[in-house]
Amino acid sequence: AFAEVQDIIVQHCQMCHAARPTQPGFASAPGGVMLDTPEHIVAQAQKIKQVAVDTQYMPLLVPGVPAMTPEQRARLGAWVAQGAPGP
């Protein structure tokens, strides 16, 4: 369900990939990729799959934030495989 995907994105991605990142050291979203609204998340579904599921390049390890689990990566991949439905 999209709610699960959004929870994963909020927990692991939005601190950097937002219009106003909260992660120290980021003045803007890296690569211009914003994941701070449901519309942005859906629009970036293929990119999310590429970097978080296929290559596992993202998310970067951030002190104080638990690493993304294999189960979370699988949920993101399944969501994209289902056509990345929104809320």
Contact map, one row per residue, 1 for C-alpha under 8 A:
111110000000000000000000000000000000000000000000000000000000000000000000000000100000000
111111000000000000000000000000000000000000000000000000000000000000000000000000100000111
111111100000000000000000000000000000000000000000000000000000000000000000000000000000001
111111110000000000000000000000000000000000000000000000000000000000000000001000000000000
111111111000000000000000000000000000000000000000000000000000000000000000001100100000000
011111111100000000000000000000000000010010000000000000000000000000000000000000000000000
001111111110000000000000000000000000000000000000000000000000000000000000000000000000000
000111111111100000000000000000000000000000000000000000000000000000000001000000000000000
000011111111110000000000000000000010000000000000000000000000000000000000000000000000000
000001111111111000000000000000000001000000000000000000000000000000000000000000000000000
000000111111111000000000000000000000000000000000000000000000000010000000000000000000000
000000011111111000000000000000000000000000000000000000000010000010110000000000000000000
000000011111111110000000000000000010000000000000000000000010000000000000000000000000000
000000001111111111001000000000000111000000000000000000000000000000000000000000000000000
000000000111111111001110000000000000000000000000000000000000000000000000000000000000000
000000000000111111001110010111000000000000000000000000000000000000000000000000000000000
000000000000111111101000000111011111000000000000000000000000000000000000000000000000000
000000000000011111111000000110001111000000000000000000000000000000000000000000000000000
000000000000000011111000000110000101000000000000000000000000000000000000000000000000000
000000000000000001111100001110000000000000000000000000000000000000000000000000000000000
000000000000011111111111011110000000000000000000000000000000000000000000000000000000000
000000000000001100011111010000000000000000000000000000000000000000000000000000000000000
000000000000001100001111110000000000000000000000000000000000000000000000000000000000000
000000000000000000001111110000000000000000000000000000000000000000000000000000000000000
000000000000000000000011111000000000000000000000000000000000000000000000000000000000000
000000000000000100001111111111000000000000000000000000000000000000000000000000000000000
000000000000000000011000111110000000000000000000000000000000000000000000000000000000000
000000000000000111111000011111010000000000000000000000000000000000000000000000000000000
000000000000000111111000011111111100000000000000000000000000000000000000000000000000000
000000000000000110000000010111111000000000000000000000000000000000000000000000000000000
000000000000000000000000000011111000000000000000000000000000000000000000000000000000000
000000000000000010000000000111111100000000000000000000000000000000000000000000000000000
000000000000000011000000000011111110000000010000000000000000000000000000000000000000000
000000000000010011100000000010011111100110000000000000000000000000000000000000000000000
000000001000110011000000000000001111110110010000000000000000000000000000000000000000000
000000000100010011100000000000000111110110000000000000000000000000000000000000000000000
000000000000000000000000000000000111111110000000000000000000000000000000000000000000000
000001000000000000000000000000000011111111000000000000000000000000000000000000000000011
000000000000000000000000000000000000111111100000000000000000000000000000000000000000010
000000000000000000000000000000000111111111110000000000000000000000000000000000000000000
000001000000000000000000000000000111111111111000000000000000000000000000000000000000000
000000000000000000000000000000000000011111111000000000000000000000000000000000000001110
000000000000000000000000000000000000001111111100000000000000000000000000000000000000000
000000000000000000000000000000001010000111111111000000000000000000000000000000000000000
000000000000000000000000000000000000000011111111100000000000000000000000000000010001000
000000000000000000000000000000000000000000111111110000000000000000000000000000010000000
000000000000000000000000000000000000000000011111111000000000000000000000000000000000000
000000000000000000000000000000000000000000011111111110000000000000000000000100000000000
000000000000000000000000000000000000000000001111111111000000000000000000000110010000000
000000000000000000000000000000000000000000000111111111110000000000000000000000000000000
000000000000000000000000000000000000000000000011111111111110000000000000000000000000000
000000000000000000000000000000000000000000000001111111111110000000000000100000000000000
000000000000000000000000000000000000000000000001111111110000000000000000110110000000000
000000000000000000000000000000000000000000000000111111110000000000000000000000000000000
000000000000000000000000000000000000000000000000011111111100000000000000000000000000000
000000000000000000000000000000000000000000000000011111111110000000000000000000000000000
000000000000000000000000000000000000000000000000001100111111000000000000000000000000000
000000000000000000000000000000000000000000000000001100111111000000000000000000000000000
000000000001100000000000000000000000000000000000001100011111100000110000000000000000000
000000000000000000000000000000000000000000000000000000001111110000000000000000000000000
000000000000000000000000000000000000000000000000000000000011111011100000000000000000000
000000000000000000000000000000000000000000000000000000000001111111000000000000000000000
000000000000000000000000000000000000000000000000000000000000111110000000000000000000000
000000000000000000000000000000000000000000000000000000000000011111000000000000000000000
000000000011000000000000000000000000000000000000000000000000111111100000000000000000000
000000000000000000000000000000000000000000000000000000000000110111110000000000000000000
000000000001000000000000000000000000000000000000000000000010100011111000000000000000000
000000000001000000000000000000000000000000000000000000000010000001111101100000000000000
000000000000000000000000000000000000000000000000000000000000000000111111100000000000000
000000000000000000000000000000000000000000000000000000000000000000011111110000000000000
000000000000000000000000000000000000000000000000000000000000000000001111111000000000000
000000010000000000000000000000000000000000000000000000000000000000011111111100000000000
000000000000000000000000000000000000000000000000000110000000000000011111111110000000000
000000000000000000000000000000000000000000000000000010000000000000000111111111000000000
000110000000000000000000000000000000000000000000000000000000000000000011111111100000000
000010000000000000000000000000000000000000000001100010000000000000000001111111110000000
000000000000000000000000000000000000000000000000100010000000000000000000111111111000000
000000000000000000000000000000000000000000000000000000000000000000000000011111111100000
110010000000000000000000000000000000000000000000000000000000000000000000001111111111100
000000000000000000000000000000000000000000001100100000000000000000000000000111111111100
000000000000000000000000000000000000000000000000000000000000000000000000000011111111000
000000000000000000000000000000000000000000000000000000000000000000000000000001111111100
000000000000000000000000000000000000000000000000000000000000000000000000000000111111100
000000000000000000000000000000000000000001001000000000000000000000000000000000111111110
010000000000000000000000000000000000000001000000000000000000000000000000000000110111111
010000000000000000000000000000000000011001000000000000000000000000000000000000000001111
011000000000000000000000000000000000010000000000000000000000000000000000000000000000111
